[in-house]
Amino acid sequence: MTAETLRESASAFRVRSIALWERMLRLSRRKPRRLRLCESLPLGDRRFVAVVEFGRERFLVGGTPSSLVLLSRLAEAEGRAQDEAEPEESSWNLANAATAAPRRRSEIC
């Protein structure tokens, strides 16, 4: 390759790298989502029950193909940390470990 070809390819690479970096910066500045689906349970025949979180409030909703209904307003998001505490080590065994699904902190509602 000639020096001119190398300069052109390096310039094109630099332009693409800058564009990628700017895109990553734009994505990182997004506002965090306030609406989250915490858990859902299908009931068959295209019906479900779900826990939805908006801001610091949680709601129990039920849905069918033609409607969505608020069933109940649940406890606030702050107070549930104690309710969802991990079991003590003495009660934790291999059977529980095999059936428990691993959850990341961001997935816990």
A tleap script that builds the chain and sets N, CA, C and O, in Angstrom:
source leaprc.protein.ff14SB
mol = sequence {
  NMET THR ALA GLU THR LEU ARG GLU SER ALA
  SER ALA PHE ARG VAL ARG SER ILE ALA LEU
  TRP GLU ARG MET LEU ARG LEU SER ARG ARG
  LYS PRO ARG ARG LEU ARG LEU CYS GLU SER
  LEU PRO LEU GLY ASP ARG ARG PHE VAL ALA
  VAL VAL GLU PHE GLY ARG GLU ARG PHE LEU
  VAL GLY GLY THR PRO SER SER LEU VAL LEU
  LEU SER ARG LEU ALA GLU ALA GLU GLY ARG
  ALA GLN ASP GLU ALA GLU PRO GLU GLU SER
  SER TRP ASN LEU ALA ASN ALA ALA THR ALA
  ALA PRO ARG ARG ARG SER GLU ILE CCYS
}
set mol.1.N position { 0.831 -1.182 0.000 }
set mol.1.CA position { 0.000 0.000 0.000 }
set mol.1.C position { 0.873 1.241 0.000 }
set mol.1.O position { 1.975 1.269 0.549 }
set mol.2.N position { 0.345 2.235 -0.623 }
set mol.2.CA position { 1.094 3.489 -0.635 }
set mol.2.C position { 0.752 4.297 0.598 }
set mol.2.O position { -0.208 4.006 1.312 }
set mol.3.N position { 1.550 5.305 0.830 }
set mol.3.CA position { 1.342 6.162 1.997 }
set mol.3.C position { 0.010 6.892 1.894 }
set mol.3.O position { -0.670 7.093 2.900 }
set mol.4.N position { -0.362 7.287 0.685 }
set mol.4.CA position { -1.643 8.001 0.477 }
set mol.4.C position { -2.824 7.099 0.816 }
set mol.4.O position { -3.779 7.562 1.440 }
set mol.5.N position { -2.789 5.837 0.429 }
set mol.5.CA position { -3.865 4.888 0.722 }
set mol.5.C position { -3.972 4.669 2.233 }
set mol.5.O position { -5.075 4.610 2.776 }
set mol.6.N position { -2.838 4.548 2.904 }
set mol.6.CA position { -2.847 4.375 4.349 }
set mol.6.C position { -3.446 5.588 5.052 }
set mol.6.O position { -4.208 5.438 6.007 }
set mol.7.N position { -3.105 6.798 4.584 }
set mol.7.CA position { -3.659 8.011 5.180 }
set mol.7.C position { -5.169 8.073 4.998 }
set mol.7.O position { -5.886 8.460 5.921 }
set mol.8.N position { -5.655 7.701 3.836 }
set mol.8.CA position { -7.099 7.726 3.570 }
set mol.8.C position { -7.832 6.704 4.430 }
set mol.8.O position { -8.893 7.012 4.974 }
set mol.9.N position { -7.288 5.489 4.567 }
set mol.9.CA position { -7.955 4.482 5.375 }
set mol.9.C position { -7.923 4.864 6.858 }
set mol.9.O position { -8.889 4.619 7.581 }
set mol.10.N position { -6.829 5.459 7.310 }
set mol.10.CA position { -6.750 5.917 8.699 }
set mol.10.C position { -7.746 7.045 8.939 }
set mol.10.O position { -8.358 7.112 10.005 }
set mol.11.N position { -7.913 7.917 7.974 }
set mol.11.CA position { -8.868 9.017 8.093 }
set mol.11.C position { -10.300 8.487 8.153 }
set mol.11.O position { -11.107 8.971 8.947 }
set mol.12.N position { -10.616 7.508 7.329 }
set mol.12.CA position { -11.951 6.920 7.333 }
set mol.12.C position { -12.217 6.206 8.659 }
set mol.12.O position { -13.318 6.286 9.204 }
set mol.13.N position { -11.217 5.518 9.164 }
set mol.13.CA position { -11.341 4.840 10.447 }
set mol.13.C position { -11.579 5.850 11.568 }
set mol.13.O position { -12.407 5.628 12.452 }
set mol.14.N position { -10.848 6.953 11.520 }
set mol.14.CA position { -10.984 7.999 12.527 }
set mol.14.C position { -12.396 8.588 12.499 }
set mol.14.O position { -12.985 8.815 13.556 }
set mol.15.N position { -12.937 8.835 11.328 }
set mol.15.CA position { -14.279 9.395 11.189 }
set mol.15.C position { -15.318 8.425 11.746 }
set mol.15.O position { -16.228 8.836 12.467 }
set mol.16.N position { -15.189 7.143 11.419 }
set mol.16.CA position { -16.128 6.132 11.941 }
set mol.16.C position { -16.018 5.999 13.448 }
set mol.16.O position { -17.029 5.839 14.132 }
set mol.17.N position { -14.796 6.063 13.975 }
set mol.17.CA position { -14.602 5.969 15.419 }
set mol.17.C position { -15.243 7.148 16.137 }
set mol.17.O position { -15.870 6.969 17.181 }
set mol.18.N position { -15.095 8.334 15.596 }
set mol.18.CA position { -15.693 9.526 16.202 }
set mol.18.C position { -17.212 9.424 16.165 }
set mol.18.O position { -17.874 9.754 17.149 }
set mol.19.N position { -17.769 8.976 15.058 }
set mol.19.CA position { -19.224 8.833 14.943 }
set mol.19.C position { -19.745 7.811 15.960 }
set mol.19.O position { -20.785 8.031 16.580 }
set mol.20.N position { -19.040 6.715 16.128 }
set mol.20.CA position { -19.436 5.701 17.103 }
set mol.20.C position { -19.361 6.252 18.519 }
set mol.20.O position { -20.257 6.008 19.328 }
set mol.21.N position { -18.308 6.988 18.824 }
set mol.21.CA position { -18.156 7.577 20.151 }
set mol.21.C position { -19.286 8.572 20.440 }
set mol.21.O position { -19.832 8.573 21.543 }
set mol.22.N position { -19.640 9.407 19.477 }
set mol.22.CA position { -20.732 10.367 19.667 }
set mol.22.C position { -22.060 9.652 19.886 }
set mol.22.O position { -22.881 10.097 20.688 }
set mol.23.N position { -22.270 8.566 19.190 }
set mol.23.CA position { -23.507 7.795 19.375 }
set mol.23.C position { -23.564 7.198 20.780 }
set mol.23.O position { -24.614 7.225 21.423 }
set mol.24.N position { -22.445 6.661 21.256 }
set mol.24.CA position { -22.404 6.100 22.602 }
set mol.24.C position { -22.681 7.184 23.651 }
set mol.24.O position { -23.367 6.918 24.638 }
set mol.25.N position { -22.172 8.372 23.457 }
set mol.25.CA position { -22.429 9.469 24.391 }
set mol.25.C position { -23.907 9.851 24.413 }
set mol.25.O position { -24.469 10.112 25.477 }
set mol.26.N position { -24.532 9.884 23.242 }
set mol.26.CA position { -25.971 10.197 23.170 }
set mol.26.C position { -26.785 9.149 23.906 }
set mol.26.O position { -27.718 9.490 24.633 }
set mol.27.N position { -26.445 7.874 23.726 }
set mol.27.CA position { -27.175 6.800 24.385 }
set mol.27.C position { -26.999 6.842 25.897 }
set mol.27.O position { -27.933 6.536 26.639 }
set mol.28.N position { -25.822 7.214 26.356 }
set mol.28.CA position { -25.574 7.242 27.793 }
set mol.28.C position { -26.290 8.400 28.467 }
set mol.28.O position { -26.450 8.384 29.688 }
set mol.29.N position { -26.725 9.396 27.723 }
set mol.29.CA position { -27.424 10.542 28.299 }
set mol.29.C position { -28.929 10.356 28.356 }
set mol.29.O position { -29.639 11.284 28.743 }
set mol.30.N position { -29.436 9.197 27.985 }
set mol.30.CA position { -30.877 8.958 28.044 }
set mol.30.C position { -31.369 9.004 29.477 }
set mol.30.O position { -30.665 8.608 30.406 }
set mol.31.N position { -32.569 9.487 29.640 }
set mol.31.CA position { -33.161 9.495 30.968 }
set mol.31.C position { -33.514 8.065 31.359 }
set mol.31.O position { -33.923 7.279 30.505 }
set mol.32.N position { -33.363 7.714 32.640 }
set mol.32.CA position { -33.726 6.360 33.063 }
set mol.32.C position { -35.221 6.146 32.918 }
set mol.32.O position { -36.011 7.077 33.076 }
set mol.33.N position { -35.600 4.924 32.619 }
set mol.33.CA position { -37.018 4.603 32.449 }
set mol.33.C position { -37.721 4.607 33.790 }
set mol.33.O position { -37.192 4.104 34.781 }
set mol.34.N position { -38.911 5.174 33.820 }
set mol.34.CA position { -39.693 5.209 35.047 }
set mol.34.C position { -40.748 4.120 35.066 }
set mol.34.O position { -41.273 3.796 36.131 }
set mol.35.N position { -41.068 3.554 33.928 }
set mol.35.CA position { -42.086 2.509 33.838 }
set mol.35.C position { -41.391 1.175 33.621 }
set mol.35.O position { -40.620 1.013 32.675 }
set mol.36.N position { -41.676 0.196 34.525 }
set mol.36.CA position { -41.040 -1.124 34.408 }
set mol.36.C position { -42.059 -2.214 34.669 }
set mol.36.O position { -42.956 -2.060 35.497 }
set mol.37.N position { -41.911 -3.308 33.957 }
set mol.37.CA position { -42.691 -4.508 34.209 }
set mol.37.C position { -41.878 -5.353 35.178 }
set mol.37.O position { -40.820 -5.869 34.820 }
set mol.38.N position { -42.376 -5.495 36.417 }
set mol.38.CA position { -41.629 -6.236 37.436 }
set mol.38.C position { -41.822 -7.733 37.272 }
set mol.38.O position { -40.859 -8.498 37.319 }
set mol.39.N position { -43.055 -8.146 37.081 }
set mol.39.CA position { -43.344 -9.567 36.990 }
set mol.39.C position { -44.681 -9.734 36.283 }
set mol.39.O position { -45.557 -8.876 36.391 }
set mol.40.N position { -44.837 -10.832 35.565 }
set mol.40.CA position { -46.129 -11.115 34.931 }
set mol.40.C position { -46.412 -12.610 35.022 }
set mol.40.O position { -45.499 -13.434 35.083 }
set mol.41.N position { -47.689 -12.931 35.031 }
set mol.41.CA position { -48.112 -14.321 35.134 }
set mol.41.C position { -49.204 -14.572 34.111 }
set mol.41.O position { -50.290 -14.005 34.230 }
set mol.42.N position { -48.950 -15.408 33.103 }
set mol.42.CA position { -49.996 -15.717 32.131 }
set mol.42.C position { -51.060 -16.610 32.765 }
set mol.42.O position { -50.744 -17.525 33.526 }
set mol.43.N position { -52.318 -16.335 32.443 }
set mol.43.CA position { -53.430 -17.109 32.992 }
set mol.43.C position { -54.103 -17.964 31.934 }
set mol.43.O position { -55.125 -18.592 32.211 }
set mol.44.N position { -53.561 -18.001 30.745 }
set mol.44.CA position { -54.144 -18.768 29.658 }
set mol.44.C position { -55.156 -17.944 28.892 }
set mol.44.O position { -55.621 -16.915 29.383 }
set mol.45.N position { -55.500 -18.384 27.698 }
set mol.45.CA position { -56.476 -17.704 26.841 }
set mol.45.C position { -56.131 -16.220 26.672 }
set mol.45.O position { -57.017 -15.365 26.664 }
set mol.46.N position { -54.820 -15.923 26.537 }
set mol.46.CA position { -54.307 -14.574 26.307 }
set mol.46.C position { -54.686 -13.601 27.423 }
set mol.46.O position { -54.956 -12.428 27.163 }
set mol.47.N position { -54.706 -14.080 28.641 }
set mol.47.CA position { -54.969 -13.244 29.820 }
set mol.47.C position { -53.756 -13.293 30.725 }
set mol.47.O position { -53.010 -14.272 30.721 }
set mol.48.N position { -53.555 -12.234 31.504 }
set mol.48.CA position { -52.388 -12.179 32.379 }
set mol.48.C position { -52.657 -11.276 33.572 }
set mol.48.O position { -53.581 -10.463 33.575 }
set mol.49.N position { -51.819 -11.448 34.582 }
set mol.49.CA position { -51.758 -10.561 35.733 }
set mol.49.C position { -50.314 -10.088 35.805 }
set mol.49.O position { -49.392 -10.876 35.592 }
set mol.50.N position { -50.107 -8.798 36.105 }
set mol.50.CA position { -48.752 -8.268 36.114 }
set mol.50.C position { -48.583 -7.236 37.219 }
set mol.50.O position { -49.534 -6.567 37.623 }
set mol.51.N position { -47.348 -7.125 37.696 }
set mol.51.CA position { -46.967 -6.057 38.617 }
set mol.51.C position { -46.156 -5.062 37.796 }
set mol.51.O position { -45.138 -5.406 37.196 }
set mol.52.N position { -46.633 -3.823 37.786 }
set mol.52.CA position { -46.003 -2.755 37.012 }
set mol.52.C position { -45.539 -1.682 37.974 }
set mol.52.O position { -46.262 -1.317 38.900 }
set mol.53.N position { -44.339 -1.176 37.760 }
set mol.53.CA position { -43.805 -0.120 38.611 }
set mol.53.C position { -43.685 1.152 37.790 }
set mol.53.O position { -43.166 1.143 36.674 }
set mol.54.N position { -44.177 2.251 38.364 }
set mol.54.CA position { -44.019 3.567 37.742 }
set mol.54.C position { -43.499 4.512 38.810 }
set mol.54.O position { -44.189 4.795 39.789 }
set mol.55.N position { -42.294 4.994 38.621 }
set mol.55.CA position { -41.671 5.833 39.636 }
set mol.55.C position { -41.453 5.009 40.892 }
set mol.55.O position { -40.723 4.019 40.868 }
set mol.56.N position { -42.083 5.411 41.991 }
set mol.56.CA position { -41.925 4.693 43.256 }
set mol.56.C position { -43.181 3.915 43.621 }
set mol.56.O position { -43.276 3.390 44.730 }
set mol.57.N position { -44.131 3.832 42.726 }
set mol.57.CA position { -45.374 3.133 43.010 }
set mol.57.C position { -45.473 1.856 42.196 }
set mol.57.O position { -44.948 1.772 41.086 }
set mol.58.N position { -46.154 0.859 42.758 }
set mol.58.CA position { -46.371 -0.407 42.064 }
set mol.58.C position { -47.861 -0.663 41.958 }
set mol.58.O position { -48.636 -0.290 42.838 }
set mol.59.N position { -48.250 -1.310 40.858 }
set mol.59.CA position { -49.647 -1.583 40.582 }
set mol.59.C position { -49.812 -3.026 40.136 }
set mol.59.O position { -48.960 -3.567 39.431 }
set mol.60.N position { -50.904 -3.642 40.547 }
set mol.60.CA position { -51.268 -4.969 40.073 }
set mol.60.C position { -52.322 -4.761 39.000 }
set mol.60.O position { -53.384 -4.196 39.262 }
set mol.61.N position { -52.023 -5.220 37.790 }
set mol.61.CA position { -52.952 -5.036 36.678 }
set mol.61.C position { -53.305 -6.389 36.074 }
set mol.61.O position { -52.525 -7.339 36.134 }
set mol.62.N position { -54.477 -6.452 35.501 }
set mol.62.CA position { -54.921 -7.643 34.800 }
set mol.62.C position { -55.231 -7.272 33.365 }
set mol.62.O position { -55.732 -6.181 33.092 }
set mol.63.N position { -54.936 -8.171 32.457 }
set mol.63.CA position { -55.144 -7.855 31.053 }
set mol.63.C position { -55.769 -8.989 30.287 }
set mol.63.O position { -55.549 -10.166 30.575 }
set mol.64.N position { -56.563 -8.602 29.290 }
set mol.64.CA position { -57.158 -9.531 28.333 }
set mol.64.C position { -56.840 -8.980 26.954 }
set mol.64.O position { -56.258 -7.900 26.856 }
set mol.65.N position { -57.197 -9.675 25.890 }
set mol.65.CA position { -56.924 -9.128 24.556 }
set mol.65.C position { -57.619 -7.783 24.299 }
set mol.65.O position { -57.169 -7.011 23.452 }
set mol.66.N position { -58.714 -7.498 25.023 }
set mol.66.CA position { -59.458 -6.270 24.733 }
set mol.66.C position { -59.427 -5.242 25.861 }
set mol.66.O position { -59.965 -4.147 25.694 }
set mol.67.N position { -58.809 -5.561 27.012 }
set mol.67.CA position { -58.823 -4.577 28.093 }
set mol.67.C position { -57.642 -4.741 29.032 }
set mol.67.O position { -56.978 -5.778 29.057 }
set mol.68.N position { -57.397 -3.686 29.805 }
set mol.68.CA position { -56.386 -3.675 30.842 }
set mol.68.C position { -57.028 -3.024 32.058 }
set mol.68.O position { -57.569 -1.923 31.955 }
set mol.69.N position { -56.974 -3.701 33.230 }
set mol.69.CA position { -57.689 -3.243 34.416 }
set mol.69.C position { -56.727 -3.123 35.586 }
set mol.69.O position { -55.904 -4.008 35.817 }
set mol.70.N position { -56.835 -2.016 36.330 }
set mol.70.CA position { -56.074 -1.856 37.563 }
set mol.70.C position { -56.763 -2.663 38.640 }
set mol.70.O position { -57.905 -2.377 38.998 }
set mol.71.N position { -56.074 -3.677 39.164 }
set mol.71.CA position { -56.651 -4.527 40.199 }
set mol.71.C position { -56.366 -3.985 41.594 }
set mol.71.O position { -57.224 -4.045 42.474 }
set mol.72.N position { -55.152 -3.452 41.798 }
set mol.72.CA position { -54.798 -2.963 43.118 }
set mol.72.C position { -53.569 -2.078 43.039 }
set mol.72.O position { -52.722 -2.249 42.161 }
set mol.73.N position { -53.478 -1.139 43.954 }
set mol.73.CA position { -52.264 -0.345 44.129 }
set mol.73.C position { -51.466 -1.041 45.220 }
set mol.73.O position { -52.002 -1.303 46.297 }
set mol.74.N position { -50.205 -1.345 44.970 }
set mol.74.CA position { -49.383 -2.108 45.912 }
set mol.74.C position { -48.532 -1.173 46.757 }
set mol.74.O position { -48.527 0.039 46.544 }
set mol.75.N position { -47.812 -1.744 47.716 }
set mol.75.CA position { -46.951 -0.969 48.608 }
set mol.75.C position { -45.905 -0.220 47.794 }
set mol.75.O position { -45.568 -0.615 46.677 }
set mol.76.N position { -45.401 0.856 48.361 }
set mol.76.CA position { -44.385 1.646 47.670 }
set mol.76.C position { -43.103 0.861 47.487 }
set mol.76.O position { -42.857 -0.113 48.197 }
set mol.77.N position { -42.285 1.286 46.533 }
set mol.77.CA position { -41.059 0.578 46.178 }
set mol.77.C position { -40.051 0.554 47.312 }
set mol.77.O position { -39.297 -0.413 47.424 }
set mol.78.N position { -40.003 1.581 48.161 }
set mol.78.CA position { -39.003 1.639 49.224 }
set mol.78.C position { -39.227 0.569 50.291 }
set mol.78.O position { -38.262 -0.025 50.773 }
set mol.79.N position { -40.456 0.317 50.662 }
set mol.79.CA position { -40.751 -0.562 51.766 }
set mol.79.C position { -40.632 -2.033 51.465 }
set mol.79.O position { -40.753 -2.846 52.381 }
set mol.80.N position { -40.405 -2.407 50.249 }
set mol.80.CA position { -40.415 -3.824 49.935 }
set mol.80.C position { -39.048 -4.475 50.034 }
set mol.80.O position { -38.949 -5.691 49.872 }
set mol.81.N position { -37.996 -3.724 50.292 }
set mol.81.CA position { -36.661 -4.317 50.395 }
set mol.81.C position { -36.606 -5.320 51.534 }
set mol.81.O position { -35.962 -6.362 51.409 }
set mol.82.N position { -37.267 -5.024 52.637 }
set mol.82.CA position { -37.263 -5.946 53.760 }
set mol.82.C position { -38.087 -7.185 53.444 }
set mol.82.O position { -37.745 -8.279 53.892 }
set mol.83.N position { -39.169 -7.037 52.680 }
set mol.83.CA position { -40.020 -8.164 52.330 }
set mol.83.C position { -39.309 -9.157 51.423 }
set mol.83.O position { -39.585 -10.355 51.478 }
set mol.84.N position { -38.391 -8.666 50.586 }
set mol.84.CA position { -37.729 -9.516 49.610 }
set mol.84.C position { -36.327 -9.927 50.048 }
set mol.84.O position { -35.501 -10.280 49.206 }
set mol.85.N position { -36.051 -9.890 51.309 }
set mol.85.CA position { -34.720 -10.244 51.804 }
set mol.85.C position { -34.411 -11.694 51.459 }
set mol.85.O position { -35.305 -12.539 51.401 }
set mol.86.N position { -33.142 -11.964 51.234 }
set mol.86.CA position { -32.700 -13.324 50.917 }
set mol.86.C position { -32.900 -14.224 52.122 }
set mol.86.O position { -32.824 -13.746 53.254 }
set mol.87.N position { -33.155 -15.516 51.918 }
set mol.87.CA position { -33.276 -16.429 53.056 }
set mol.87.C position { -31.946 -16.552 53.788 }
set mol.87.O position { -30.883 -16.355 53.199 }
set mol.88.N position { -32.010 -16.874 55.060 }
set mol.88.CA position { -30.791 -17.042 55.845 }
set mol.88.C position { -30.019 -18.249 55.329 }
set mol.88.O position { -30.591 -19.155 54.722 }
set mol.89.N position { -28.711 -18.251 55.578 }
set mol.89.CA position { -27.874 -19.347 55.092 }
set mol.89.C position { -28.290 -20.687 55.670 }
set mol.89.O position { -28.165 -21.713 55.002 }
set mol.90.N position { -28.784 -20.694 56.903 }
set mol.90.CA position { -29.152 -21.967 57.519 }
set mol.90.C position { -30.321 -22.626 56.798 }
set mol.90.O position { -30.418 -23.853 56.771 }
set mol.91.N position { -31.214 -21.824 56.211 }
set mol.91.CA position { -32.350 -22.413 55.509 }
set mol.91.C position { -32.072 -22.610 54.025 }
set mol.91.O position { -32.878 -23.213 53.317 }
set mol.92.N position { -30.956 -22.116 53.558 }
set mol.92.CA position { -30.599 -22.215 52.138 }
set mol.92.C position { -29.907 -23.546 51.896 }
set mol.92.O position { -28.958 -23.895 52.597 }
set mol.93.N position { -30.388 -24.293 50.895 }
set mol.93.CA position { -29.753 -25.572 50.602 }
set mol.93.C position { -29.600 -25.736 49.096 }
set mol.93.O position { -29.990 -24.858 48.327 }
set mol.94.N position { -29.042 -26.839 48.687 }
set mol.94.CA position { -28.768 -27.076 47.274 }
set mol.94.C position { -30.040 -27.139 46.456 }
set mol.94.O position { -30.046 -26.697 45.307 }
set mol.95.N position { -31.120 -27.674 47.008 }
set mol.95.CA position { -32.384 -27.752 46.268 }
set mol.95.C position { -32.904 -26.352 45.962 }
set mol.95.O position { -33.390 -26.098 44.859 }
set mol.96.N position { -32.807 -25.448 46.924 }
set mol.96.CA position { -33.232 -24.072 46.674 }
set mol.96.C position { -32.346 -23.415 45.634 }
set mol.96.O position { -32.842 -22.678 44.782 }
set mol.97.N position { -31.059 -23.664 45.684 }
set mol.97.CA position { -30.128 -23.058 44.738 }
set mol.97.C position { -30.405 -23.530 43.318 }
set mol.97.O position { -30.249 -22.760 42.370 }
set mol.98.N position { -30.811 -24.775 43.160 }
set mol.98.CA position { -31.068 -25.304 41.818 }
set mol.98.C position { -32.342 -24.727 41.223 }
set mol.98.O position { -32.422 -24.543 40.008 }
set mol.99.N position { -33.336 -24.438 42.049 }
set mol.99.CA position { -34.609 -23.945 41.524 }
set mol.99.C position { -34.692 -22.436 41.479 }
set mol.99.O position { -35.527 -21.897 40.752 }
set mol.100.N position { -33.858 -21.732 42.228 }
set mol.100.CA position { -33.919 -20.272 42.260 }
set mol.100.C position { -33.295 -19.711 40.992 }
set mol.100.O position { -32.217 -20.134 40.573 }
set mol.101.N position { -33.986 -18.754 40.388 }
set mol.101.CA position { -33.457 -18.100 39.197 }
set mol.101.C position { -32.551 -16.960 39.632 }
set mol.101.O position { -32.940 -16.168 40.490 }
set mol.102.N position { -31.362 -16.854 39.070 }
set mol.102.CA position { -30.478 -15.753 39.436 }
set mol.102.C position { -31.078 -14.426 38.979 }
set mol.102.O position { -31.581 -14.327 37.859 }
set mol.103.N position { -31.028 -13.397 39.844 }
set mol.103.CA position { -31.589 -12.103 39.506 }
set mol.103.C position { -30.538 -11.025 39.743 }
set mol.103.O position { -29.884 -10.992 40.785 }
set mol.104.N position { -30.392 -10.151 38.764 }
set mol.104.CA position { -29.514 -9.022 38.941 }
set mol.104.C position { -30.235 -7.942 39.730 }
set mol.104.O position { -31.465 -7.922 39.772 }
set mol.105.N position { -29.497 -7.060 40.345 }
set mol.105.CA position { -30.080 -6.025 41.172 }
set mol.105.C position { -31.049 -5.155 40.368 }
set mol.105.O position { -32.068 -4.725 40.909 }
set mol.106.N position { -30.760 -4.886 39.095 }
set mol.106.CA position { -31.615 -4.041 38.274 }
set mol.106.C position { -32.935 -4.703 37.932 }
set mol.106.O position { -33.891 -4.018 37.567 }
set mol.107.N position { -33.007 -6.029 38.044 }
set mol.107.CA position { -34.237 -6.728 37.707 }
set mol.107.C position { -35.203 -6.813 38.892 }
set mol.107.O position { -36.383 -7.110 38.707 }
set mol.108.N position { -34.713 -6.557 40.095 }
set mol.108.CA position { -35.567 -6.677 41.271 }
set mol.108.C position { -36.463 -5.462 41.348 }
set mol.108.O position { -35.985 -4.328 41.344 }
set mol.109.N position { -37.743 -5.693 41.418 }
set mol.109.CA position { -38.705 -4.590 41.521 }
set mol.109.C position { -39.218 -4.464 42.917 }
set mol.109.O position { -40.038 -3.589 43.197 }
savepdb mol mol.pdb
quit
